[in-house]
Each structure stands twice: as C-alpha cells, then as structure tokens.
C-alpha cells in the first residue's frame, strides 16, 4: 500500500514521527495476515486472563510474551520487505536463508509465548479441575 506522503526530510516534530509510526503499524496490520491471526489469538489470551483473574505478575508475563511475538513478527516483515526490495522478482539462495532465519525468530518468540502462557494458565486450569491449590 503506497503512502501518499512523499516526505524525504527528517520529521519536524514528535507528532509527525508518531503519525508515521502509526501509519506503519496500520500497514503492518492491514497487509500481514499472520499478524492479524496473532492479534486475535492474543485477544483471546487476554480474555482468558480476565476470566481466570490472573495476578499482576501473570499479566506482566503475558503482555511481555505477546509483545515479543508482535515485535518479532514486525521485524520479520521488515526484513522480508527489505530483501524483496533489494532482490526484486528474483530468487537468491542467500535471500532465502535471510528470510528463513527471520521467520525462525518468529517461531522462537512463539515458543517463548507458549511457555509463558503455560506458566500462567496451567495452574489456573489445574485449580479449575481440582488438581491444584494455589
């Protein structure tokens, strides 16, 4: 999605910088299906956190895990876009390696998020079925 803003100089003030950052996040949300799926899954995790009345520390763990996944997906998208911009419509083995490693970072962030989610929710689920007192 091409931006109508053709600015080539530095931002003049904080709000101009913020406007560009928000536009970038909007583009990320609109163009990246993986992020939209991660966003919906994160919303479900946060709803579960409300239902289970998790502690402040558990909220902190969940939010950090969610932000780690979002940030890794954003960086993956940035790297993929840069690689595509540089190589154009061609195939290069090194470009494939770069993209694969970047995607691997997202997978690792997802694993960390799953571990964090298990840390928070497993005790609550075990308590719910009467197998854990906390």
C-alpha positions as CSV (number, residue, x, y, z in Angstrom):
1,X,0.0,0.0,0.0
2,X,1.7,3.2,-1.2
3,X,1.8,6.1,1.1
4,X,0.6,9.5,-0.3
5,X,3.2,11.1,1.9
6,X,6.4,11.5,-0.2
7,X,8.4,13.2,2.6
8,X,12.2,12.8,2.2
9,X,13.4,15.0,5.0
10,X,13.6,14.5,8.8
11,X,10.3,14.7,10.7
12,X,9.8,18.2,12.1
13,X,8.3,17.2,15.4
14,X,7.3,14.3,17.7
15,X,3.7,14.2,16.4
16,X,4.8,13.9,12.8
17,X,7.1,11.0,13.8
18,X,4.2,9.4,15.8
19,X,1.9,9.8,12.7
20,X,4.4,7.9,10.5
21,X,4.8,5.2,13.2
22,X,1.1,4.7,13.4
23,X,0.8,4.6,9.6
24,X,3.5,1.9,9.6
25,X,1.6,-0.2,12.2
26,X,-1.6,0.3,10.3
27,X,0.1,-1.0,7.1
28,X,1.5,-4.0,9.1
29,X,-2.0,-4.8,10.4
30,X,-3.7,-4.5,7.0
31,X,-1.0,-6.3,5.0
32,X,0.1,-9.1,7.3
33,X,-2.3,-12.0,7.7
34,X,0.0,-13.7,10.3
35,X,-0.1,-10.6,12.5
36,X,-3.9,-10.4,12.3
37,X,-4.1,-14.0,13.4
38,X,-1.6,-13.4,16.2
39,X,-3.6,-10.3,17.2
40,X,-6.9,-12.4,17.5
41,X,-5.1,-15.1,19.4
42,X,-3.6,-12.5,21.8
43,X,-7.1,-11.0,22.4
44,X,-8.3,-14.5,23.3
45,X,-5.4,-14.9,25.7
46,X,-6.2,-11.6,27.4
47,X,-9.8,-12.5,27.7
48,X,-8.7,-15.8,29.4
49,X,-6.5,-13.7,31.7
50,X,-9.6,-11.7,32.7
51,X,-11.7,-14.8,33.2
52,X,-9.1,-16.5,35.3
53,X,-8.3,-13.3,37.3
54,X,-4.6,-13.7,36.8
55,X,-2.2,-11.8,39.1
56,X,-0.4,-8.6,38.2
57,X,2.8,-10.6,37.6
58,X,1.0,-13.0,35.3
59,X,-0.4,-10.1,33.4
60,X,3.1,-8.8,33.0
61,X,4.4,-12.1,31.7
62,X,1.5,-12.5,29.2
63,X,1.8,-8.9,27.9
64,X,5.6,-9.2,27.5
65,X,5.1,-12.6,25.7
66,X,2.5,-11.1,23.4
67,X,4.6,-8.0,22.6
68,X,7.6,-10.2,21.9
69,X,5.6,-12.1,19.3
70,X,4.3,-8.9,17.8
71,X,7.7,-7.3,17.7
72,X,9.4,-10.4,16.1
73,X,6.6,-10.6,13.5
74,X,7.1,-6.9,12.7
75,X,10.9,-7.3,12.3
76,X,10.3,-10.4,10.2
77,X,8.1,-8.4,7.9
78,X,10.6,-5.5,7.8
79,X,13.4,-7.9,6.8
80,X,11.3,-9.7,4.2
81,X,10.3,-6.3,2.7
82,X,13.9,-5.1,2.6
83,X,15.1,-8.4,1.0
84,X,12.2,-8.2,-1.6
85,X,13.1,-4.6,-2.3
86,X,16.8,-5.4,-2.9
87,X,16.5,-8.5,-5.0
88,X,13.3,-7.7,-6.8
89,X,11.5,-10.5,-8.5
90,X,14.4,-12.9,-8.5
91,X,15.5,-15.9,-6.5
92,X,18.7,-15.8,-4.4
93,X,19.7,-18.6,-2.0
94,X,21.1,-16.0,0.4
95,X,17.8,-14.1,0.4
96,X,16.0,-17.4,1.2
97,X,18.3,-18.0,4.1
98,X,17.8,-14.5,5.4
99,X,14.0,-14.8,5.2
100,X,14.1,-18.3,6.7
101,X,16.2,-17.2,9.7
102,X,13.9,-14.2,10.2
103,X,10.9,-16.5,10.2
104,X,12.7,-18.7,12.7
105,X,13.0,-15.8,15.1
106,X,9.2,-15.6,15.0
107,X,8.9,-19.3,15.7
108,X,11.2,-18.9,18.7
109,X,9.2,-16.0,20.0
110,X,6.0,-18.1,19.6
111,X,7.6,-20.9,21.6
112,X,8.5,-18.4,24.4
113,X,5.0,-17.1,24.3
114,X,3.6,-20.7,24.6
115,X,5.9,-21.4,27.6
116,X,4.8,-18.1,29.2
117,X,1.1,-19.0,28.6
118,X,1.6,-22.4,30.1
119,X,3.3,-20.9,33.1
120,X,0.3,-18.6,33.7
121,X,-2.7,-20.8,32.7
122,X,-1.7,-24.4,33.6
123,X,-2.0,-23.8,37.4
124,X,-5.3,-22.0,36.8
125,X,-6.7,-24.8,34.7
126,X,-5.5,-27.5,37.2
127,X,-7.1,-25.5,40.0
128,X,-10.3,-25.4,38.0
129,X,-10.4,-29.2,37.7
130,X,-9.4,-29.6,41.4
131,X,-5.9,-30.8,40.9
132,X,-4.0,-27.8,42.2
133,X,-4.3,-25.5,45.2
134,X,-3.0,-22.0,44.7
